[in-house]
């Protein structure tokens, strides 16, 4: 759950307007207002990271109310790192889930990108079973990503948990066109 009180407190302490916060994060003024009022319970991780960067705090501070136990904390998992570790161990999804003490369908959803936010309890179970540090399984935000190059180097891309085969020239060009259109649209909004 989003810590709305912390957002309001930090914004007021730093004498920032709703507009300045909204512009920095890339959302509307009413959205920030709703976040402060506690009406937005689960903003996207990108928004939380933007707020954390603006206020120079750990993103996790925005994701739990005071007094919430660790089970309420969620983090975004790097599904490729998780899958890679499992493949290295030569474990099936069922075997890895059994070792971690979680449901195999949960692990499958995480690895396929259909469930990106994972509780810290689940993440700790996976890290212990895979014998890696929890931080190795967390998605790291990059300051710069060349999406065109990533798509061109791939046979498959994942968008909102859906795998898209881009091995054909037509599929590749369609995805690249969509990226170009999205980039133009984003520039228009500035």
C-alpha positions in Angstrom: 0.0 0.0 0.0 1.2 3.5 -0.8 2.3 5.7 2.0 0.3 8.8 1.2 1.2 10.6 4.4 4.9 10.5 3.6 4.3 12.0 0.1 2.3 14.9 1.6 4.9 15.4 4.4 7.9 15.4 2.1 6.2 17.7 -0.5 5.3 20.3 2.2 8.7 20.1 3.9 10.5 20.8 0.6 8.0 23.5 -0.3 7.1 21.9 -3.7 3.8 22.5 -5.4 1.6 19.7 -6.7 2.5 20.8 -10.2 6.3 20.5 -9.6 5.9 17.0 -8.3 3.5 16.0 -11.1 5.8 17.4 -13.7 8.8 15.7 -12.3 7.1 12.3 -12.1 5.2 12.6 -15.3 1.6 12.5 -14.1 -1.2 15.0 -13.7 -1.7 17.3 -10.7 -5.0 15.6 -9.7 -3.2 12.3 -9.7 -0.6 13.6 -7.2 -3.5 15.1 -5.1 -5.3 11.7 -5.1 -2.0 10.0 -4.0 -1.6 12.4 -1.1 -5.2 11.8 0.0 -4.7 8.1 0.0 -7.1 7.4 -2.9 -4.3 5.8 -5.0 -3.4 2.6 -3.2 -0.9 1.1 -5.7 0.8 3.5 -8.0 3.1 2.0 -10.6 6.7 1.3 -9.6 7.9 3.9 -12.1 5.9 6.6 -10.3 7.2 5.5 -6.9 10.8 5.5 -8.2 10.3 9.0 -9.6 9.0 10.2 -6.3 11.9 8.5 -4.5 14.4 10.2 -6.8 12.7 13.6 -6.4 12.7 13.4 -2.6 15.9 11.4 -2.3 14.5 8.5 -0.3 14.4 4.8 -0.8 11.4 3.8 -3.0 10.4 1.2 -0.4 9.6 4.0 2.1 6.7 5.0 -0.1 5.3 1.4 -0.3 4.4 0.8 3.4 2.4 2.7 5.9 3.9 3.0 9.4 3.4 -0.1 11.4 2.9 -2.3 8.3 4.7 -5.6 8.7 7.3 -6.8 6.1 4.7 -8.9 4.4 3.1 -5.8 3.0 6.2 -4.6 1.4 6.5 -5.3 -2.3 9.3 -4.9 -4.8 9.6 -5.3 -8.5 11.4 -8.5 -9.6 13.8 -8.8 -12.5 12.0 -11.7 -14.2 15.0 -12.3 -16.5 17.4 -12.6 -13.6 15.0 -14.9 -11.7 14.6 -17.1 -14.8 18.3 -17.2 -15.5 19.2 -18.3 -12.0 16.6 -21.1 -12.3 17.9 -22.2 -15.7 21.5 -22.2 -14.3 20.3 -24.6 -11.5 18.5 -26.7 -14.2 15.3 -26.6 -12.1 11.8 -26.8 -13.5 9.3 -24.1 -12.3 7.7 -26.8 -10.1 11.0 -27.8 -8.5 12.1 -24.1 -7.9 8.7 -23.3 -6.4 8.8 -26.3 -4.1 12.3 -25.4 -2.9 11.2 -21.8 -2.2 7.9 -22.9 -0.6 5.7 -21.0 -3.0 3.0 -21.9 -5.4 4.3 -22.9 -8.9 1.7 -20.8 -10.6 2.9 -17.8 -8.6 6.5 -18.4 -9.8 5.3 -18.8 -13.4 3.4 -15.5 -13.2 6.5 -13.7 -11.8 8.8 -15.2 -14.5 6.4 -14.3 -17.3 6.1 -10.7 -16.2 2.4 -11.0 -15.3 3.1 -10.3 -11.7 5.9 -7.8 -11.3 5.4 -6.6 -7.7 6.3 -9.4 -5.2 6.1 -9.4 -1.5 9.5 -9.3 0.4 8.6 -12.6 2.0 8.2 -14.3 -1.3 11.4 -12.6 -2.6 13.4 -13.7 0.4 12.1 -17.3 -0.1 13.2 -17.2 -3.7 16.6 -15.7 -2.9 17.2 -18.3 -0.2 16.2 -21.2 -2.4 18.3 -19.9 -5.3 21.2 -19.1 -2.9 21.5 -15.5 -4.2 21.3 -12.1 -2.6 17.8 -10.6 -2.7 19.2 -7.6 -4.5 20.2 -9.8 -7.4 16.6 -10.5 -8.1 15.3 -6.9 -8.0 14.8 -4.9 -11.1 17.3 -2.1 -11.3 16.1 1.1 -12.9 18.4 2.3 -15.7 19.1 6.0 -16.3 19.4 5.3 -20.0 18.0 2.4 -22.1 18.2 2.2 -25.9 14.9 0.4 -26.6 15.5 0.3 -30.4 18.8 -1.5 -29.9 17.3 -3.9 -27.4 14.4 -4.8 -29.7 16.8 -5.2 -32.7 19.0 -7.6 -30.7 16.1 -9.8 -29.6 13.9 -12.5 -31.1 11.2 -11.9 -28.4 10.1 -8.8 -26.5 7.8 -8.7 -23.5 5.3 -6.0 -23.1 2.9 -6.0 -20.1 3.7 -9.7 -19.6 2.9 -10.7 -23.2 5.7 -12.3 -25.2 5.9 -11.0 -28.8 7.9 -12.8 -31.4 9.9 -10.2 -33.4 12.1 -12.6 -35.3 10.3 -11.6 -38.6 11.2 -8.3 -40.3 7.5 -7.3 -40.3 7.0 -7.9 -36.6 10.3 -6.1 -35.8 9.3 -3.1 -37.9 5.9 -2.9 -36.3 7.4 -2.8 -32.8 10.0 -0.2 -33.8 7.2 1.9 -35.4 5.2 1.7 -32.2 8.3 2.8 -30.2 8.8 5.8 -32.6 5.2 6.8 -32.3 5.4 6.5 -28.5 8.5 8.6 -28.4 6.9 11.3 -30.6 3.8 11.3 -28.3 6.0 11.6 -25.2 7.9 14.5 -26.6 4.6 16.2 -27.4 3.6 16.1 -23.8 6.7 18.1 -22.6 
